[in-house]
């Protein structure tokens, strides 16, 4: 029998193996993971098997719960909290538009085609148009529409006459310059008879003007920094408006009124599709309640508070404005012209005013609507991260009484001596309705200084997540964060044993 001498390498391996066994013995006896010491120290095999099964089952449940915790945390859920507050409130912006976009006495400045389309009486037409017999043919009007059967051109016979006339008037006006369109509309200097904000006098200089596609001259209250410190009808904004109803064109004279939009400061109003109509011959009170909405962006949700939007378009971000400008950009890219709307995007780009451009515009609009109906968000316009919503309730009463009409007419004549109101004397059956329906009173105020704050907050924050992890590990295996350091110790010991045995 030959005896092999023991060399130094064998001694190192035996020493290393012994150290490894000693370390794992130390780990099994001292670890904070409940169950492992029991498995190691149990004197009988049956107990070792029992504790092994308990430990594996507890570990499995712990892992399942940890997976659920991680899934919930990384879905970034949110919760909504509603709070009530009481303080002085920022007063909203109020936009006003006369429902009559073109004054009868000024319509002669328009193109002859529009004058004929508006059916202006000959004594109000320009000299060049009086003897002209050509009138726009409504029968050749077509509109490009899309429905579930596809996209096609719809003939005039399938459309309402009033709708066709309105669309043609809007198309014709789109070809006029801004100066002409402003000149034929109502001036706030003549319309505004009385005005006060929080009890202080105001005038037309407190409003800025912009052109609306459907309603012509519109006026927006400049109230940056204005706050309401009192509530009730006697506070807020109060105005008496002369609608100049005697200058309404028959085409639009289906009723007298004022279009009103209440919106947050800095945002773009869209009076053609937003707001409500205030009736003539009435005192209308609009009571408001402020609702503040704060949304979480980033990982917790989709909201937009883009400074780039305000830099590009000059207005604060709103979802409606984003979609409006997005759609108009599609028209510009496709049709090489921009549609007539509440405000132009680029003054250097011409307004769409030919039949081919109108057809192209309709195609873009309908394609956009078709994509939206299919669930495609081509504009990526999310809700604003922070916005103020003014909930309103509207009440009205008949106003003014006949005795007060004369006083209001005298005020109108003191502002514009050429007003037809200056020629009125006695009431008669022919003019009494017109005279009483030429004025309205508007009050906009906060019903109370209470406001509602709706705020999104993380439903599952980091502190709660870590606490739930610790609770789950402690419940099922008795482990903690420090227990994880024991595994780090094992990994380091295995590394040293494999690569640094000495």
Protein Blocks (a to p, Z undefined) as FASTA:
>chain_A
ZZddddfklmmmmmmmmmmmmmmmmmmmmpcbghjlmmmmpmbfklmmmmmmmmmmmmmm
mmmmmmmmmmmmmnopaddddddddddddddddddddfblbdfklmmmpcfklmmmnopa
fklpcfklmmpmbdcdfklpccddddfkbccdddfklpcfklmmmmmmmmmmmmpcfklm
mmmmccfklmmmbdceehiacdfklpccdddfklopaddddfehiacfbgcjkgcjdddd
dehlmlccfklmnbgcdddddddehiacdfklgcjdddehiacddddddddddddehjlo
ccdddfklmmmnopacdfklmmmmmmmmmmmmmnopacddfbdfblkbccdfbfklmmmm
mmmmmmmmmmmmnopafkopacdfbdcdddddddddddddfklmmmmmmmmmmmmmmbmk
lmpcbdcfklmmmmmmmgccdddddfbfcdcddddddfbdfklmmmmmmmmmmmmnopaf
klmmmmmmmmmmmmmmmmmmZZ
